[in-house]
Amino acid sequence: MAKKKFVLRIDESTMKSVEKWAADEFRSINGQLEWIITQGLKQARRHKSDDKDTHAETNPAGTHKNQTQIRKHQ
């Protein structure tokens, strides 16, 4: 999988927290940021591996609901 480069602007306090967390987990800062982003995407059910769980469904009004909204209304 190819990785895309980008610039991230982050406040100093947050960066220090990420650096400490990365060191505690024996990860690089980049690896830690990738892990945090992946976990957030999975939790929000927006990660590629969760695509099968987030198929849109059309409700009677013709608007789309995601699986989370569907489950709440069942």
JONOR-V222162 format. One record per pair of residues at least 24 apart in sequence whose ideal C-beta (glycine too) atoms are under 10 Angstrom apart, sorted by the first residue. I is the first residue (numbers start at 1). GAP is how many residues later the second one is. If there is no record, write none. Layout:
i = [I;I]
gap = [GAP;GAP]
This chain:
i = [3;3;8;44]
gap = [27;31;25;24]
